[in-house]
Amino acid sequence: MPLVDIQVIDGVFNEDEKKEMIEKVTNTMVEIEGESLRSVTWVRVIDVPGGQWGIGGQPLGAADVKALQNAAA
């Protein structure tokens, strides 16, 4: 029974986006493991408080990620 954790910075994704993550990751796992294991495939979205997540030695918060998202658009 797989357990997949998705860790995100709190405040970046809304509830609908988190639901979509859960659905799509579950579907991907089921494609690999088989439909019979759908009911025992666990996916958790874990919110990490801003400032407790860092890249390149620098802490990041929701505003930093949203700035990156806007820059890529």
Backbone as CSV, one residue per row, in Angstrom:
resi,resn,N_x,N_y,N_z,CA_x,CA_y,CA_z,C_x,C_y,C_z
1,MET,0.836,-1.167,0.000,0.000,0.000,0.000,0.889,1.240,0.000
2,PRO,0.905,1.983,-1.096,1.765,3.162,-1.149,1.187,4.329,-0.358
3,LEU,2.109,5.112,0.170,1.780,6.376,0.824,2.664,7.433,0.172
4,VAL,2.038,8.423,-0.447,2.761,9.496,-1.113,2.506,10.784,-0.343
5,ASP,3.581,11.446,0.086,3.472,12.737,0.750,3.899,13.835,-0.212
6,ILE,3.099,14.882,-0.277,3.413,16.067,-1.065,3.530,17.210,-0.068
7,GLN,4.711,17.778,0.046,4.914,18.874,0.983,4.940,20.181,0.212
8,VAL,4.120,21.136,0.661,4.011,22.437,0.005,4.105,23.529,1.057
9,ILE,4.493,24.716,0.614,4.539,25.850,1.531,3.115,26.330,1.764
10,ASP,2.773,26.489,3.025,1.436,26.919,3.421,1.074,28.236,2.738
11,GLY,-0.134,28.281,2.181,-0.633,29.496,1.562,-0.371,29.614,0.075
12,VAL,0.317,28.635,-0.506,0.605,28.698,-1.945,-0.537,28.098,-2.755
13,PHE,-1.052,26.954,-2.317,-2.087,26.252,-3.051,-3.399,26.293,-2.288
14,ASN,-4.500,26.464,-3.011,-5.811,26.463,-2.361,-6.336,25.026,-2.259
15,GLU,-7.483,24.870,-1.621,-8.029,23.527,-1.378,-8.354,22.788,-2.674
16,ASP,-8.853,23.496,-3.689,-9.147,22.844,-4.970,-7.875,22.334,-5.630
17,GLU,-6.795,23.097,-5.557,-5.527,22.665,-6.143,-4.963,21.461,-5.397
18,LYS,-5.111,21.441,-4.087,-4.656,20.290,-3.304,-5.474,19.043,-3.646
19,LYS,-6.764,19.227,-3.815,-7.625,18.103,-4.211,-7.176,17.559,-5.563
20,GLU,-6.855,18.447,-6.493,-6.388,18.029,-7.812,-5.070,17.260,-7.702
21,MET,-4.169,17.714,-6.840,-2.905,16.989,-6.626,-3.192,15.567,-6.170
22,ILE,-4.080,15.440,-5.180,-4.404,14.122,-4.631,-4.985,13.214,-5.715
23,GLU,-5.925,13.733,-6.492,-6.555,12.933,-7.549,-5.544,12.498,-8.597
24,LYS,-4.713,13.432,-9.060,-3.782,13.108,-10.142,-2.657,12.183,-9.689
25,VAL,-2.154,12.390,-8.482,-1.108,11.499,-7.982,-1.676,10.109,-7.745
26,THR,-2.879,10.032,-7.205,-3.526,8.728,-7.024,-3.682,8.023,-8.366
27,ASN,-4.181,8.737,-9.367,-4.362,8.132,-10.692,-3.047,7.650,-11.279
28,THR,-1.992,8.408,-11.091,-0.680,8.000,-11.600,-0.202,6.732,-10.906
29,MET,-0.345,6.676,-9.586,0.059,5.472,-8.863,-0.753,4.262,-9.296
30,VAL,-2.054,4.447,-9.491,-2.915,3.344,-9.912,-2.518,2.850,-11.305
31,GLU,-2.091,3.745,-12.174,-1.602,3.324,-13.495,-0.424,2.375,-13.363
32,ILE,0.400,2.585,-12.350,1.586,1.755,-12.134,1.248,0.479,-11.374
33,GLU,0.466,0.607,-10.299,0.255,-0.523,-9.395,-0.974,-1.364,-9.717
34,GLY,-1.902,-0.795,-10.480,-3.123,-1.515,-10.818,-4.328,-0.973,-10.074
35,GLU,-5.463,-1.017,-10.748,-6.714,-0.460,-10.226,-7.124,-1.097,-8.904
36,SER,-6.779,-2.347,-8.695,-7.214,-3.033,-7.474,-6.623,-2.420,-6.208
37,LEU,-5.574,-1.612,-6.340,-4.963,-0.991,-5.165,-5.388,0.460,-4.957
38,ARG,-6.339,0.961,-5.760,-6.790,2.349,-5.600,-7.276,2.625,-4.171
39,SER,-8.034,1.708,-3.622,-8.639,1.955,-2.307,-7.620,1.971,-1.170
40,VAL,-6.408,1.518,-1.428,-5.373,1.529,-0.389,-4.182,2.406,-0.779
41,THR,-4.393,3.288,-1.730,-3.361,4.243,-2.141,-3.607,5.553,-1.401
42,TRP,-2.652,5.918,-0.564,-2.777,7.101,0.276,-1.952,8.238,-0.313
43,VAL,-2.536,9.431,-0.341,-1.812,10.642,-0.743,-2.121,11.712,0.295
44,ARG,-1.075,12.328,0.822,-1.255,13.395,1.810,-0.589,14.667,1.300
45,VAL,-1.270,15.797,1.457,-0.684,17.092,1.170,-0.383,17.732,2.521
46,ILE,0.878,18.025,2.736,1.334,18.541,4.024,1.783,19.985,3.841
47,ASP,1.144,20.903,4.565,1.524,22.310,4.526,2.688,22.558,5.484
48,VAL,3.745,23.131,4.944,4.906,23.506,5.746,4.855,25.021,5.938
49,PRO,4.951,25.504,7.166,4.898,26.948,7.378,5.988,27.692,6.599
50,GLY,5.627,28.866,6.065,6.605,29.687,5.376,7.793,29.983,6.272
51,GLY,8.973,30.031,5.675,10.190,30.266,6.431,10.822,29.001,6.967
52,GLN,10.087,27.889,6.931,10.632,26.610,7.374,10.985,25.725,6.195
53,TRP,11.079,26.333,5.029,11.395,25.642,3.790,12.436,26.501,3.104
54,GLY,13.523,25.930,2.691,14.557,26.738,2.056,15.126,26.083,0.817
55,ILE,15.595,26.931,-0.071,16.278,26.483,-1.284,17.552,27.311,-1.405
56,GLY,18.666,26.649,-1.622,19.924,27.363,-1.771,20.327,28.138,-0.530
57,GLY,19.908,27.651,0.631,20.267,28.294,1.876,19.382,29.467,2.257
58,GLN,18.354,29.733,1.464,17.459,30.858,1.741,16.060,30.352,2.078
59,PRO,15.492,30.835,3.199,14.126,30.423,3.529,13.121,31.026,2.548
60,LEU,12.067,30.265,2.255,11.029,30.716,1.341,9.685,30.742,2.047
61,GLY,8.843,31.665,1.621,7.471,31.732,2.086,6.535,31.730,0.893
62,ALA,5.251,31.812,1.149,4.248,31.778,0.080,4.461,32.918,-0.913
63,ALA,4.785,34.109,-0.428,4.980,35.257,-1.327,6.131,35.014,-2.295
64,ASP,7.192,34.350,-1.828,8.334,34.049,-2.695,7.930,33.090,-3.819
65,VAL,7.164,32.062,-3.457,6.724,31.081,-4.467,5.778,31.729,-5.463
66,LYS,4.868,32.556,-4.985,3.933,33.228,-5.892,4.667,34.171,-6.838
67,ALA,5.740,34.808,-6.370,6.556,35.654,-7.241,7.208,34.814,-8.324
68,LEU,7.679,33.624,-7.967,8.272,32.713,-8.960,7.218,32.271,-9.976
69,GLN,6.006,31.979,-9.486,4.929,31.570,-10.386,4.608,32.688,-11.373
70,ASN,4.531,33.914,-10.902,4.217,35.056,-11.755,5.328,35.334,-12.756
71,ALA,6.574,35.130,-12.351,7.708,35.355,-13.242,7.713,34.346,-14.387
72,ALA,7.227,33.134,-14.115,7.218,32.086,-15.128,6.039,32.232,-16.093
73,ALA,5.040,33.005,-15.702,3.832,33.143,-16.538,4.042,34.064,-17.715
